Amino acid sequence: MSVTDEPAATGAGGEEIGVPDGTDRGTGGPSTAGPAGSGGTRTARAAGAVGTFADERFGASRIVRGFARKVFPDHWSFMLGEIALYSFVVLLITGVFLTLFYVPSVAPTTYEGSYAPLNGQQVSEAYASTLRLSFDVRGGLLVRQIHHWSALVFAAAILVHMFRVFFTGAFRKPRELNWVVGVVLALLAIFEGFAGYSLPDDLLSGTGLRIASSILLSIPFVGSYLSSFLFGGEFPGEAFIPRLYTIHVLILPAVFVLLISAHLFMVVLHKHTQYPGPGRRDDNVVGYPFYPVYLAKAGGFFFIVAGITTLMAAVFTINPIWAYGAYDPSPVTAGSQPDWYMGFLDGAARLAPGWWEFTAFGHTVSLNVLLPAVVLPGVLSIVAILYPWLESFVTRSRREHHVLDRPRNAPTRTGLGVMAITFYLLLLVSGGNDIIATQLHLSINAITVALRVLVIALPPIAFLVTKRICLGLQRRDRDLVLHGRETGRIVRTEQGEVYEVHEPIDERERWRLVQHQAHRPYEPPSPDETGSGNGHSVTVRDRLRSRLNRFYFRDRVDPVTPAELAAAQASGHGTGPGHGTGEGRSTEAPSTEAAGTTTER
Amino acid sequence: MTDDDRRDAVTPQQRQEPDSGNAPAVPAAGPAPAGEPEPPEGQPVPDRFEDPGLPEHRPRSTDRDPRAARRAEFQVAALFSLSVTGTLLALAAYYTVQVEDDLGVAELLGRLRLSTLLLGIGLFLALFCVGAGVVHWARRLMPGEEWTEHRHVLRGSDTDRAEARRILADGAAESGLGRRPLIRNTLVGALALAPLPAIALLRDTGPLPEDSLSRTFWRAGLHLVRDPEGGRIRPDDLVVGSVVHVMPEGVDEAEHPLEERAKAAVLVIRLDPEDLDQESLGGAHEGIVAYSKICTHMGCPVGLYEQQTRHLLCPCHQSTFDVSRHCQVIFGPAKRPLPQLPLTVDPEGYLVAADGFREAVGPSFWERG
């Protein structure tokens, strides 16, 4: 019933304007169509008045009609981006609270507060105010811990969301630019997290800044100038914390809000992607209407994310700055670890051998710092940003893609993704090489050398293994379609033949397994058979495309065709005796005619 | 756009009709992807399977059974009530668990932990239960049927495009940008130059680096004092194998003490002189050597000394330096040895610097040479 009440609540019954009844449903109850003032309850009349006011000021009725019933598909993996979004909201709310107490200044002050061990010590205002906020503001520590945990969750959710989008091919046309916005958001999240980590001016954050300044110093030509301008002179200086504060609480959040708005706007404009399944096509979207179902689910999920982050903050201590002490450039910081999202860069810096630094023409080039800390993240981002165009160059697909790929149906892409994850995780592990060494009583040198080898050797292996697994899964799908499900029922015929009965799968389940289009290797057009009629010769571009195409699609498993299923059933394999040996056969080289066969290298 | 959306939204009721309206069930209806083989001529079997369409909606127990719906309603209400309890718990914790000034450290941290825990759990219940309740409500009681909405290709129609092209061309012609190159060129010039002052204004964010990276507070005759406790050091204070963190005397009275400390930090180690190579002995005093504590990789304090192997380890990225061999890098990402501070003693027998550092300490930079 709440549904039929809805139009009344959203502005049915302007005196002059016939406000739409139940928008899309077209079945709005008669109670909603009546003009306001002709009756109804008091709340309905009040809601009508609000609706009329809003409508006559900014055309609210049209907005409600256009957007309230927009359809959003449902899947657990679509909630990853939501987690990131809601963590960001939690960060904004808790961050505002923190600004009420935090003092962005490194002016020396004497700490006087509840924490006796530091009482009377000369520390910076930033550190003292963070201590006060933790000890003397009730709930201050909780909010600080919610803020920090949210930041960790934010970065993690972005990363996992990004890989979901990658593996399902959601970055394809028309969403390439939204992917780019996402990559930029991921990068900014790292910067923003690092800026926040550095603000308390405790021993760990100061060490992090020291490293940041050395990274700046490593940049050829301008490094020492950059560092001097940013820090307002020598490290650590007095200018940097206030500047970082402005970046952390003003500039980057503004950019975040802008980019997140663009991100979400594009989601609405493109309508959300959907997983393949019966009735889900590239020209429709199947799901729940935004209002009220999706609004409730998404809104409720915000509270769930906020609640769980709060629970983490309540139970697990994070960044106990009082235990580290104020920043001082000289004390030892054994086992110092950055927040996890910086870990892969830290790990890369640990792996880079010292001999990468060299001196030429009176200048020092620290490739041992520059490559892992500047070039690596730069190259990774550029590759990520360009990937959608790389893939569309290879596939020559110009159409819009709204139905997602099952990762197994894009074995090469999935392999590349797992390769990237392997590389990333190895760097992350390298960032904890000292922890591993002390925990497992191993030689740090042996671990580092091993990781240097693994970080090069393991990703390609991960690629190959993943691709094989994908192809295997595709073959299993074919098997399921052609022969049905194993029932475990063994039958002996009169002739003495023994077989297991296979149960055919229903057509909806089958559709999920056969709906995808298998790409075929692209042959550069030969002059005599150019479909476009230009008759131009084979260009370098064509050859490159052809080579990449072979890399992507040489190994492939085509979905079962009706003809194949008919053949399988005719030969008695269908629901009768078990596994045939006919399908899944391998043929040499990409023979494009052999539709529906498995082609392998 | 919104008009079209409205027209195309298919309600669940409509969807029940076979292939209603704009919902062709054949997937190949969409634009065929490149590389898709043409269906062979005159073949009775279709090339691809057909999309069987959305499955029948299966009503939930709450749709079929009013008692189940009632039960779900109670569950949602119970979750919301639990949220209220959480809010009350948080408020109670806020007012009852106080962190007072005069507590011992252990008690203070315990009280802080209790306060954080109770407040946090209250807030968790308050938030989480609202979320869980609303989601449960949506899943069990709001309509469970999926809707179908049509998608349109994003590009405009050919008419739209032609019209847009015409408008843009007309506007450009009306502005006269093409016909009046003088205006265009001067505008480009003006816009290109206008940001220059903004860049220039950033100049005063910091001084030029000059030789600041190569200078330290150390100079000949400056006493070594322990850090942080202070106090000059006699060679006799140091037994073989001992290590002392050292700053130059008077560094805390410098104009920028933190900046000076960040460059001047030194480790003093006493070794058996026989364990030192010739190079190290140059700046050593009776086997006592002093090396910059600032890592030549990324500037962390190299503070972990291993007495048996006489290795110094940087805790940040594990660069390892061999003290007996002039602090050469023997492992890790650093390239250069830690610079040595030459030592001697003053007439009263205290350790002093024989000279400043002969090279820049800390991480590498372009002008370092």
Interface residues (C-beta under 8 A of the other chain):
Chain A: S2 V3 T23 D24 R25 G26 T27 R62 R65 G66 F67 R69 K70 V71 D74 G113 S114 Y115 A116 P117 S134 F135 D136 R138 G139 L141 L142 Q145 I146 P174 T207 R210 I211 S213 S214 I215 L217 S218 I219 P220 F221 V222 G223 S224 Y225 S227 S228 F229 L230 F231 G232 G233 E234 F235 P236 G237 A239 L269 H270 K271 P278 G279 R280 R281 D282 D283 N284 V285 V286 G287 Y288 P289 P292 V293 A296 K297 G299 G300 F301 F302 F303 I304 V305 A306 G307 I308 T310 L311 A313 A314 V315 T317 D328 P329 S330 P331 V332 T333 A334 G335 S336 D346 A349 R350 L351 A352 P353 G354 W355 W356 E357 T359 G362 H363 T364 V365 S366 N368 V369 T395 R396 S397 R398 R399 E400 H402 N433 D434 I444 N445 T448 E507 R508 R510 W511 V514 Q515 Q517 H519 R520 Y522 V560 T561 P562 A563 A566 T592 A595
Chain B: M1 T2 D5 R6 A9 T11 Q13 A23 P27 A29 G30 P31 A32 P33 A34 G35 E36 P37 Q43 V45 P46 D47 R48 F49 D51 P52 G53 L54 P55 Y94 Q98 V99 E100 D101 L103 G104 V105 L108 L112 R113 S115 T116 L117 L119 G120 I121 L123 F124 L125 A126 L127 F128 C129 V130 G131 A132 G133 V134 V135 W137 A138 R139 M142 P143 E146 W147 T148 E149 H150 R151 V153 L154 L202 R203 T205 G206 P207 L208 P209 S212 L213 D227 P228 H245 M247 H256 L258 E259 R261 A262 K263 A265 K293 I294 H297 M298 G299 C300 P301 G303 L304 P315 C316 H317 Q318 S319 T320 V329 F331 G332 P333 A334 K335 R336 G362 P363 S364 F365 W366 E367 R368 G369
